[in-house]
Amino acid sequence: MKIIILGAGQVGSSLANNLASEANDITLVDTEPQRLQALQDRLDLRTVVGQASHPEVLLRAGAEDADMLIAVTNSDETNMVACQVAYSLFRTPTKIARVRALEYLVHPQLFGPDAIPVDVLISPEQLVTDYIHRLIEYPGALQVLNFAEGKVQLVAVKAYYGGPLVGQELQKLRQHMPGVDTRVAAIYRRNRPIIPEGTTVIEADDEVFFIAAKKDIRAVMSELRRQEKPARRVIIAGGGNIGKRLAAALENDYQVKLIDHNTARTKALSEELTRTIVLQGDAADGDLLLEENIEETDIFCALTNDDEANILSSMLAKRLGARKVMTLINRAAYVDLVESGEIDVAISPQQATIGSLLTHVRRGDVAAVHSLRRGAAEAIEAVAHGDKKSSKVVGRAIEDIKLPHGTTIGAIVRGSEVLIAHHNTTIEAEDHVILFVVDKKRIPEVERLFQVGVTFL
């Protein structure tokens, strides 16, 4: 696929990194030649220096025969104009734009074939907000990912000493929970993937990815780790787009305090938010945190634009008694460093955003993609089409499907019914099949499995 990516910032460069290794023809456009040169030295892609929305720059980037344009510059307006230019001059088939400002997003009629021709809108702030909200909803989870419009969830937890299933074989999961159907999709032990089988024994500190219907998630989590009390008190550091949205999403169900150093912003936030207590100050000020009863806080979320400030305030909050800390970190190199220390969950905006972008890049009918383990693995929701003659999966039991090495089918959604995948489960046409792919290099093989042969009409 021929793809033009506009903007070589955190999201653009992460996306290029993901796609360049998958036999795509990638062109990256940015105004910073040094940034482009560094990426070109490392990745197999073309680069063009210039203003992303200018017709001449898009022409040099190959817009005349591009399959897709992904506009992820730091400017909403540049992204929208670039999509308009690509549509008006080059008739680019698929146009994706990152739009951050709520002022645009609350008017969906602005976007479409008869308005600004954006086929897919990506709002990283909203994606990250929803991601954090799910983590708060499920205490103890490292990741919570939705499939089939929330009917099925893939959850990552760290197995703890004393969990009922720790030290037990996976096949005993059903004995422990006779009324609950679930499937362990993958296990990571000391950062190495283990393909789960019935005889696999779960060890303490394993990172376990399991899939289940949404209603069964809490029951499965309780088998792998100690039950944590539901969160009630939340402190948010940073009143930017993400901090404000998260406070608004939480304030009716939790006791929320928001700290920001900017006087004008805190005044505006106090007027916009109805139940949140808005405080002006430094979230890394220990005296302020103690005054606000940090030792009784269930979750501290550091969501400023400054990675170092987020890390410092999170470490301080944890040492002063916060039960759990979540930290927004833009630099990928920092994420692995901090999660091994006092910070419970490091949140990467790029990883949250890239999954929604990859959904539209994957070949075949793909309804959802989630990037996992810093992009090394993926969870995919693919739709099966065709019949037994034209499809490699339809009409076949899972045990008869030649899945790429390291790939597991976790669940199938058939209409409103959730079926946890077992070896004798048969896939039918129009099923939504949820797969976990440990090795991202196997993605093309998975895509080919779900592509319909020419005999299907």
C-alpha angles and dihedrals in degrees: 000000000000108000131178115203116197113205127032096212125119095298097038095049093044090050092048089050090052096046102037091068093055102070093264123143101237128189118185121201125197140143093235111082094188092055091049093047092053090052093044090053089055105034138048100247145106122249133204124193114217150079106312097221097050114109093222092053092049089048090054089048090058101256091153092077103015118134095206141015119202112191110196103150118138091257120081090198094052090049093051095045091048090055090049092050092046090051099042099043106024106021090226105194099222125030122183122185134187108224117180106172114095087208088073098035096056089064105061091172087074090074129063144072092300095043130027100347100231112144096189127024118205120195108184093187092056092045091051092045092053090046093053091044090057091049090053090048090056109043111207096028120125092194134007116190128183127222133177092020092308098310090115128034133195110210131188119205135168111240111235133207107267097029110140093240098042108113090017132108117256092240088069090065090088092051090053093049109027093171097047127076117204140149130213103226099186143348125211115201116185087343094304120115121240118196103228121236131171092265095048111121118217113228129200112272093025113141103229123196112198133173127213143144110286092249091059100047097096092048092053093046090055090059093057103040144010114288109256122212113253112263118256107162120054129179118196120199111204129036098213125119095295096041092049094047093047092050090050091049094049106034097088094053104030140040100255131190122182124198123198130163096214112094097202092047094049090051091052092045093050088056095046099044116067106196104015117105105229117205128189112219149078115302088209091060105110093199091055092049091049091049088054092051097251089173089066094046117114097197132018115193118194105199108159123126091250114087094196093050090049092051094047096046091046093051091048092048091051093049091049091055111274107154095221134008128201120192131197108222124179099183109081091207090063097051099074091040096057100040091064090059135046097317112095101198128017111200118208113199090199093058091048091050100040094061092060091048093048089054088072096042099052116101118241124029104318118173099183141004128191121191112220139187093021091310097309093110136030139203113210134190106206126180116226116223135177131030137280092285098048101033132063092211110030114098092013131113114238091246089060096051115097098228118188114258111280094020122122131183106224106178145351125217113206110183104306093339122101115209118188106219119252128173093264097044111121121216117227131198113282093019115144104230118200114207133183114212113195095187114047090203087073093062095099089055090051090048091052091052090062098042114105120236122238092258090071113095 
